[in-house]
């Protein structure tokens, strides 16, 4: 006997009484069948509802042959009356996301004559795939139109048309349909065959925000947020912009210009630092003019600086330049031989003796060691 689906009668049912028809141990818990249920089973891209049957937790719901199975963490007695309670925050979030997806998909598919060929409702965002090359500007235009539909707050229409009525109806569907078809209509936006739960009025979606529109296969993948997810995301984004603005002494909407100014200042500072480094490196190299093999210890520097110093010294010293930059116990190193002499054996021995890692070729090697200055000096004095 098929389970009576209360979520189609009223998607806002939060708790309900039901009779347990069966309860059997399964792979991931106990599979419970009720005479009726408000728990929506996973399907059509919408995740299953969670909640409780008395004190048993419902962790998954699926449908097979019209019968709905509730996966519970403990058994419930067959024949008894139970109270089912939906995790309403989860359900309403799913309805907001799914309904929002209908609205924006209907608009995009209508405007650009494309199809929604993929839909995934993740725990963080919703992704939708379309088989058309939609630009970011077009996606934002659809976002504007979708929110206008939400503000109009029209009632959502759900119908079960006859085969003749269905044949005359212009509706979206991702697959060939058989049997009774459920049509969900968001006036001025979408008409689509769908088995999911939806809000009663468009305004209950609250808000639709497009996060990204990226090339995907033959079309694009849109990433969106709806309802509370969108509000939380935009609130978090504002809080972050406000905090950044306080650090930069500007208003939240002026942070981009302030960051661009900082980037310009940082680039100029890096250029000055590089110029000063080159002057210092030339001075160090001059001190080691013609010295042959040289081992130098320097304060911590970026890897590129360590390499440039070793290269500068090697050319003036006319021998192997081994530069170790850091502090006792942890050094970054660069080895350079001006004649591109093979130093692979030396590097292998160095890494083994000084607990190091790294390598290179053609007279150059770079890496790091965990060793003291004394240990490094002993290694090169052999």
N, C-alpha and C positions, 0 to 999 in steps of 0.2 A: 504494500500500500504506500502510495506516494505521501511524502510529508507535506502538511499544509504550510505554505510559505507566508507567514505573517508579515514579513518585511515587504512583500508586494502589496498587502492590504494597507499597511501604514508603515512607512520607513522610519517613523519617529517613535515606534514602540521601543521602550527601553527595558521593560521587564514584562514577563508573561508567565502564566501557569501552563504546564504541559504534563502529559502522562508518558512515562518511560515505557517504550515498547520493547526495547532490547538493550543489553549492555554486555559487550564481549571484549575480552582482553585482546589488544592489538600490539603492533610493533612499537608504537610510540606512546601508548597509553590505552585507555579503555574507549571503545567505539560505542557511543550511545545514540540510539535512535528514539526520537520523540514523535508523538502524533502531530505536533505542530511546532514551529520554531520561528523566532525572530532573528536567529543567527544567520547572517549571510555567508554562504560558502564561497571559497575562492573561485573566481571566474571572471572572464572578460577583462582581465588586467587589474581587477580589484581584489585586494587581499581579503582573506577571511576575517570575520569578526572574532573577537575574544570576549571572555566574560566568565560567568559562573553558572552552574546548575546546582542550586543549594550551596554547599560548601566545596563542590568539585570545580576546579578551574578548567575552563574550556580554552585549549591552546591552539586548536585548529578546527576547521569545519570544511567538509567537502561533500559534494553531491554525486551520487551514482544511481542512474536509472530512476531519477525522481525522488530518491530517498536521500535524506540529509544525515550525515554522520558527524557527530560531535566528538572530537578527541579530547578526553578528560584525563586529569592526573590521578583520579581515583574512581572506583566504581560507584554507580548509583543503582538503587534497587529497582528491578523490573516490576512494572505495575504500579509504582508509587507516583504520586503527583509531586512535581518539582517546580521550583520558581527559577526561571532563566533570567539572568540579568546581563545586559549588553555592556561591554566597555564602551560607554557612549562617546567619550573623547576620541577614541580610535575610529568608531563608526562615523561620527560626524565629520572628522577629518577626511576619511575616505570619500564621503559623499561630496564634500566641498571640492576635493581634487578631481573626482570623476566628472562631476557636473561642470566644473571649470574647463576640463579637457574637452567636453562636448561643445561648449560655447565657442572656444577659440578654434577648435578643429572645424566646426561647421562654417565659421567665417572664412578661414583660410581655404578650405576645400571649395567653398562657393566662389571666392574671389579669384582663385588661381587654378581652378579646375583640376585639383589634385586629389589624392586619396590619402587617408590616414592608414599607413601600412604597419604601424607598430605603436604599442602603448605600454608603458611600464610605470607603475606607481611604487616608487621606492620609499624607504623610510625618511629620506631627506627631500628628494625632489621627484617631479614627474617628468618623464621623457616621452616625447611623441615623435614618430618618424613619418615624413611625408615624401611622396615620390615626385617632388617638384623642387626646382631651384629657387627657394624663397630667400630674399635678402633680409638683412637685419632691419632695414627701414620698413620693409613690408611686414615683418613680424611685429614691430612696434605699432604699426598702423592697425594690425589685427588685435593687438593688446588693447589699444584705445577703444576700438569698436566693441570688444568683448566686455570691457568695463561699462560701457554705455548700456549694454544689454542688462548687466547686473543692476545698474542704477534704475533702469526702467521697471525692474522687479515684477516681470510678468510671471504668471503661474505656469509651472511646468506641466505639460500635457503628456499623459501616458495612455496609449490605446493598444487594443489587440484587434487589428483590422482583419476582415475576412480575406480570403485569397483574392477575390475580385477587387476589393478595396486596396489591398497591398499592391496588386499589379499596376494600379493607376497612381500609386503614391511615389513621389520623388524623395527617396530616403537614402542615407548612407549605410553601408554594411561592409565589414572587412572580410566576410566569407559567405558562401552560398548557404542559404537558410532553408530549413524544412520544418514542417509542423507549424504550430501557433507562433507567430512573431510578435514580439513586444516592441512597440515603437515609442521612443522617448523624444519629445519635441520641446525645444527651447525657442519660443516665438522670436522671430527676427534674427535667429542665429543658426539653429540646427534641427534636423529631423533625422534620427538615427535608430537603427535596430540595436537594442542593448538589453542585457539581462541584469545590469547592476542596480544598486540603490542610488537614489538621487535626492537632492533637496526638493522641497515643494514649490519654492519660488526662486527665481533667478537671484534675487537680492541676498538669499542665504549663502551664496557662494562668497560674498563679501568683497573679494578682490582677486584679480588675476595679474601676476607679474611674470613677464618673460625674462629669464636669466641669460639664455644663450641661444644662438641659432647657428649651427655648424654643419658643414658639408658632411653628408653621410650616405654612402652608396650612391644610388642614382638621384637622391634628393637631399633633404636636410633633416637634422635631428634638433627639435626644439626642447629646451629645458624650462619648465615653468613651475611656479608655486601659486597655490590658491588659498583663499581664506586665512585662517589663523597662521598657517605656515608662511604665507606671504607677509602678513603683518609682523610676525616675529622676525623674519629675515630683514625686512626693511627697518624695523626698530633696532635690530642689532647693528645694521649698516650705519644707521644714523648715530648710534651711541659711539661707534668706532670713529666715524668722521668727526664727531664732537670732541672726542678725546684727542685725536690727532690735531684738530684745530686749536685746542687749548695748549698743546705742546708747541705749536707754531705761532700762537697768538693771532689766529685768524678765525673767522666764522666757518662752520662746517662746510658750506658751499664754496668756500674759497681755498680749501685744502689742496686742490690740484695745482693751482697757480703757485701756492707756497712750496709744494713739493718740487715742482719744476724749477723754482728758484734755487732750492737747496741742491738739486742735482747739478745745476750749473756751477754753483759754488763748490760742490764736491769735486766736480771734474777739474775745475781750476786748481783746487788744492792738490789733487792727485798729480797734475802736471808739474806743479811747483815741487812736490815731494820727489817725483822722479828726477827732476833736474838737480835737486840737492843731493839725492842718492848718487847720481852719476858723478857729481863733483867729489863726494866722499869716496866712492869706489875708485876713481882715478887716483886719488891721494893714497889710498891703501895699496893700489897696484904699483904706484911709483916707489913706495917704501920697500916693495919686494922686487924691484927691478933686477932681472938676471939671477934671482935666488934659486931657480930650479923648482923642485917640488916644495910646495908650501901647504901647511895646515893652519887654518885661521878659525878663530872662535868669535862670533858676533852675537849681539842681542837678537831676540826673536824678530824675524822678518817674514814677509810673504814669500812663497816659493819662487815666484818670478824674480824677486830681488836677490834671493840666495843664488839663483842661477846666473844672473847678470854679474854679480860680484865675482863669482868663480870664473866666469868667462873673461872678465876684464883683467883679473890677476893672472890667469894662465897665460894670456898673451904677453904681458910684461915680464912675468917671472920666467917664461920659457920652460915650463915644467908643469907637472900635475898640480892643480889648485884644488884643495879640499876645504870647502867652507862649511862650518857647522854653526847654525844659528838657532838660539834657544836658550835654555837654562839647564844647569847640571841635572842630568837624568833624562832629559827629553830634548833632542835636537832634530831639526830638519837639515838635510845635507844636500850639497851639490858638488860633484866631482867633474872637473873639466881638464882634458889634456889638449894642448894647442895643436898637436899634430894628428888629432883624431885617432890616437893610438887605442888599440883594443884594451879596455880596462874591465871587461866583464868578469874575469877571474878575481880581480881585486874587489869588485863590488860584491861578488858572491861571498868571498872570505870576510869582508867587512860586515855584511848583514848577519852572517853566522856568528861572528865573534862579538858583535855589539847589539845583538837582539834587534836587528834592523829589517826594514823592508823597502824595496825600491829597485830600480834598474834603469837601463838605458842602452845606448849604442853609439858607435862612431865617436868615441872619446868623451862621451857625456853620460852622466848618471845622476839621478835625483831620487831622494827618499827620506826616510827618517830612521833614527836609532833611539833606543832607550838605554843610555849608557852615560857614565860620568865623563867629564873632560879628561880626567887622568887615564881612564880606560881607552879613550880615543887616542890620546897621545902615545900610550904604550903600543897600541896597534900599529901606528904609523912609524914608530921608532924601531920596529923589528928589522 
